[in-house]
Amino acid sequence: QVQLVESGGGLVQAGGSLRLSCLASGGIFSRNVMAWYRQAPGKQRLFVAWISSDGRNTGYADSVKGRFIISRDNAKNTVYLQMNSLKPEDTAVYYCRATVGTDNYWGQGTQVTVSS
């Protein structure tokens, strides 16, 4: 069983930056593929970025490519999402997901609000 706790959300002005963190416990973190998703009010949860277990491979949604960077520190059991040049449309609850084999685990989410 994997537990995930996100942090780092908040209120920021358009053009600003935030760094989200997701601390994992349980399981073997270095074996997990990690990802970030987000869900805006009244909308479905959407993929944002993913990172391979060793951190060598990453992928991004087109909407955040060039602005967001996903990274991980396996020694700290933590995955990060550096968000730059934030836009009001980035406002959402951001969720961390761990994939272990065929199982997915989710955190509780952290709110990011970008004001115009």
N, C-alpha and C positions, 0 to 999 in steps of 0.2 A: 504494500500500500504506500502510495506517494502522497505527501501533503505539500501543498504549495501556498505560499503567502506572498502576495504582491504588495508593493509599497512604492512611494514616490510620486503618486498622483497629486493633483492640485489645480489651482486656478492660475492661468498664465495669459499674458496678452499675446495677440497674434504677432508672429515673428520671433517669439521667445522659444526657450528650450526647456525640456524636462528630461530626467532620466528615471525610468522605472526599473525596479528590481523585483526579482521573483526568487525567493529562497525556498529550496526544496529540502524535504526530509523524508526518510524512509526510502528503501530501494537503493540502487546504485546510480547516483546522479550522472556519472560519466558515461553511462550506457543509454541515457535518455535522449531522444530527439526532443527539442524544446521549441515552443512556438508562442507567439503573441497573437491574440485576437482582440477585436473590439466590437462593442455593441452600443449603437446610438439609441436614444429613446424611440420606441415604436418600430425599431428595425431589427433585422436578424443579425446574429453574430457573424462577423466577417474576419477572414484571415488578414493578418498584418505582416508577419515575418516568421521565418523558421531558421533553426540552426542545427546542424548535425551534432552528433554526440561528441565528436572531437573538436568541434568548432571550425572545421576547415571549410565547410560548405554552408552557405546561407541563401535565402530567397526572400523576396519582398513582393507585396502587392504593388501594382503600378501606382496607386494613389500615394504611396509613401516612399517610393524608390528615389534615392538621392537625398532624402531628408532624414530618414530614420536609419539607425544602425543597431543590429542585434549582435550581442556578444555574450560570452559565458566565461565563468571562472570555475572550473571543475573542482579546484581546491576549496572553494567557498560554497559549493553547491548552489550557485546563483547564476541566473541568466538576467541580462540587462536589455533595455531598449532605450537607446539614446534618441530622443526626438528633437529635431531642430526645425527651424522655420515653420513653427506650428501655425495651423490655420483654424478658423472657427469650425470647419467641417471635420477636424480631428477630434472634436468633443465627443466623448464616449466613455463607457466603462471598459477598461482594458483588462483582459484576462490572460493569464499564463496557462499554458497547457504542456503537460509532459506525456510523451508517448513511450510506453514500455511494451514492446512486442505489439500486440493488437489492442492493448488497453490504453485509454486516454484518461488523464486526471486533470482536473481544473482547479484553479485557485478561486478565491471569492471575488476577485476583481478590485481595481482601484480606479477612482473617478478622475478623469482628465477633462478640464473645462478650459476652452480657449476663447477669450473675449476679443471682440473686434474693435 
